[in-house]
Amino acid sequence: MLDICLLGTGGMMPMPGRFLTAMLARLNGRLLMIDCGEGTQVTMKMLGWGFKSIDAICITHFHADHISGLPGLLLTIGNAGREEPLTLVGPQGLEYVVEGLCRICPELPYPLKFVEINHDAPNPIHVGEFSISYCLAEHMVRCYAYRIDVRRKGKFDVKKAEALGLPKPLWGQIQKEGTVEYGGNVYTSQMVLGDARPGIGVAYCTDSRPVDRLRSFIGGVQLFICEGMYGEDEKKQKARENKHMLFSEAAQLAKGGGVEELWLTHFSPSLNEPELFLEVAQAIFPNTSLGEERKTTTILFPKEG
Amino acid sequence: MLDICLLGTGGMMPMPGRFLTAMLARLNGRLLMIDCGEGTQVTMKMLGWGFKSIDAICITHFHADHISGLPGLLLTIGNAGREEPLTLVGPQGLEYVVEGLCRICPELPYPLKFVEINHDAPNPIHVGEFSISYCLAEHMVRCYAYRIDVRRKGKFDVKKAEALGLPKPLWGQIQKEGTVEYGGNVYTSQMVLGDARPGIGVAYCTDSRPVDRLRSFIGGVQLFICEGMYGEDEKKQKARENKHMLFSEAAQLAKGGGVEELWLTHFSPSLNEPELFLEVAQAIFPNTSLGEERKTTTILFPKEG
């Protein structure tokens, strides 16, 4: 199972009572974050999942509201005792931007690994058990939507193990370690597992226009966290100019992508009461709800067959 | 009169319910800020003094908790419509550090002016009606204490004006504009004013050990805002190692400097209840109080004579 927390719901600037939009995923005690605006470490502290276990931080783009909290968070992670490398994922220029920001935290007690993504060859990135995919969004600057998948291996197949003549005491070991040696032969877990089972997918998209390619990218995820900068359909022109989405556009995207659930976030500072416009989105995609500060859910692996 | 607001009271990292230490001064509608950590713009928003009128931001040193909020604040100032230059004051290296931080806000709609201070020739810096002095503190990195003075001109001296033969309708103009021309001669305000009157002084010191030179620097200010990282005297060794002050050391400094009032701030994240140690400071310097989020005061010009 995968825990997801939406750390904040604001866009553009942090506000009293509204943290900037960022997401945290937790899997078997390890954390992955998407975006890190000013104040993100404070809402994380309120959440209480800790800082030391963050293995990757993915940045959608380099507008301040999505990255300005990074140097402070990196320091806090260091103060929490981290010494293992931390992977930063983001658009080209990531290392240059982070080098600039880190002039105020030049001596972190752990190394940073940079992965600058290239949408011409979008291979998934693997960090621990997280599989990270990305898709070029359409914003004022180069920006990516992310998708986090948790793959699930097939079930242990007793018949296969018995057919190989693998003794029972080694069955646990081969599943845990991936290989065992027995009688001079090496056996891999693939030899004793059934077909891979359906996994968990979560997609996160902000900031962007609702371009077609995003629809297939988010295809079938259990949870889609998407920006809804403006509630009113009357703001379509503004959304187009600033390369953001209306609530209704996010809902259309969720519907087109066949996702299970949509959370709206990244509300404009002028959108004081997003609840006034929720129905507009629900009329298009019923399983829409509003993001809230530290809204959390646990996603289970789909039931089989 | 000068309004002072302590925007936050935390040190090291922003916490739920505790913003990082920063100060805002307001004089005739113009603002001057000292330090700008992560989240400072949020507490400023709660205060409600606006963003557009910030003419100067002074940075004590480049540890993240004193400067990490700068790029976000600079953007918010731009969104508030500022087009006039903004002066940044700080230790040597300021322009390098800010250039790095501003990689996430490369297109501000107003120019930045950099003043890198040099304590070998500490001339006051004048920004509008604010006079900014500084003194080298003693911290892990180069760090400065600041003092903001508001000078007060002498009273208009009717006898001097009459002796010069300056007609009454010009009396207002010469005070307002500094000079008038009359009968082919130029008259300056100094010719019609009495001796300068006592002004207002506020000093701000964090992070530092309580070194001697600070005592004369803060001499006689109406308000001294000073760090008190640790409450317990038992933490003296820790304070020495980390180059911070105990409550009692800040109180000794305030007493030695003959200031009128002391506010303690920059509490360690481990100092959950600073009120437990207030008496320790008050026993040394009675007019000590604890900083609070957005604690505000108005300082009047001293009564004369």
Interface residues (C-beta under 8 A of the other chain):
Chain A: M12 M13 P14 M15 P16 G37 E38 G39 Q41 V42 K45 M46 F62 H63 A64 D65 I67 S68 G69 P71 G72 L75 T76 N79 Y96 V97 E99 G100 L101 C102 R103 I104 C105
Chain B: M12 M13 P14 M15 P16 G37 E38 G39 Q41 V42 K45 M46 F62 H63 A64 D65 I67 S68 G69 P71 G72 L75 T76 N79 Y96 V97 E99 G100 L101 C102 R103 I104 C105
